[in-house]
Amino acid sequence: MLCVGKTNPDQDLCNGFNEETKNGSDMTIYEMLLDAALNSIRDAYNRKVNDQLDASPDALLPTADSQITDKTEFELITWLVIRH
């Protein structure tokens, strides 16, 4: 567990993150990482659908409202920055 025995955040790490991101106003690097993760989710979904269509003549295309596309909205619930 990352926080065993810890009751408070590591202030040095928080200060470094705040400095790097200008107190959260410049999240460019993290937005790029999030975009890469979302693209990976979309690619994996499309591969799975294509594999199902290739594997069975009875396979059906997912309905338009259940497909993951560039327009699909995701909700970020939480995030974690890991430093080494």
C-alpha positions as CSV (number, residue, x, y, z in Angstrom):
1,M,0.0,0.0,0.0
2,L,1.3,3.4,-0.9
3,C,0.1,5.2,2.2
4,V,0.6,2.7,5.0
5,G,1.4,4.6,8.2
6,K,0.9,8.0,6.6
7,T,-1.8,10.4,7.7
8,N,-0.7,13.5,5.8
9,P,0.5,14.1,2.2
10,D,4.2,14.4,1.5
11,Q,4.5,18.2,1.4
12,D,7.7,18.1,-0.6
13,L,6.0,16.1,-3.4
14,C,3.0,18.4,-3.3
15,N,5.1,21.5,-3.5
16,G,7.1,20.0,-6.5
17,F,3.8,19.1,-8.3
18,N,2.4,22.6,-7.7
19,E,5.6,24.2,-9.0
20,E,5.7,21.9,-12.0
21,T,2.0,22.7,-12.9
22,K,2.0,26.3,-11.8
23,N,-0.5,25.4,-9.0
24,G,-2.6,23.3,-11.4
25,S,-3.0,26.0,-14.0
26,D,-0.7,24.2,-16.5
27,M,-1.6,20.5,-16.6
28,T,-0.4,20.0,-20.2
29,I,1.7,16.9,-19.6
30,Y,-1.1,15.3,-17.6
31,E,-3.7,16.1,-20.2
32,M,-1.4,14.5,-22.8
33,L,-1.1,11.4,-20.7
34,L,-4.9,11.3,-20.2
35,D,-5.5,11.7,-23.9
36,A,-3.1,8.7,-24.5
37,A,-5.0,6.6,-22.0
38,L,-8.3,7.5,-23.6
39,N,-7.0,6.7,-27.1
40,S,-5.8,3.3,-25.7
41,I,-9.3,2.6,-24.4
42,R,-10.8,3.5,-27.8
43,D,-8.3,1.3,-29.7
44,A,-8.8,-1.7,-27.4
45,Y,-12.6,-1.3,-27.8
46,N,-12.4,-1.2,-31.6
47,R,-10.0,-4.2,-31.6
48,K,-12.5,-6.2,-29.5
49,V,-15.5,-5.3,-31.7
50,N,-13.5,-6.1,-34.9
51,D,-12.3,-9.4,-33.4
52,Q,-15.9,-10.4,-32.5
53,L,-17.1,-9.4,-36.0
54,D,-14.3,-11.5,-37.6
55,A,-14.9,-14.5,-35.3
56,S,-18.6,-14.9,-35.9
57,P,-21.0,-14.4,-38.7
58,D,-23.7,-13.9,-36.1
59,A,-21.9,-11.0,-34.4
60,L,-23.7,-7.7,-34.4
61,L,-22.4,-4.2,-34.4
62,P,-22.8,-2.4,-31.2
63,T,-25.6,0.2,-31.2
64,A,-24.4,3.7,-32.0
65,D,-25.1,4.9,-28.4
66,S,-22.9,2.2,-26.9
67,Q,-19.9,2.6,-29.2
68,I,-16.8,4.4,-28.0
69,T,-15.8,7.1,-30.4
70,D,-13.8,10.3,-30.4
71,K,-16.9,12.1,-29.2
72,T,-17.5,9.7,-26.2
73,E,-17.2,11.6,-22.9
74,F,-15.4,10.0,-20.0
75,E,-15.6,11.2,-16.4
76,L,-12.3,11.4,-14.5
77,I,-13.0,10.3,-10.9
78,T,-9.6,10.6,-9.4
79,W,-6.0,10.6,-10.4
80,L,-2.6,9.7,-8.9
81,V,0.8,11.0,-9.8
82,I,3.6,8.5,-9.2
83,R,7.2,9.9,-8.9
84,H,10.4,8.0,-8.7
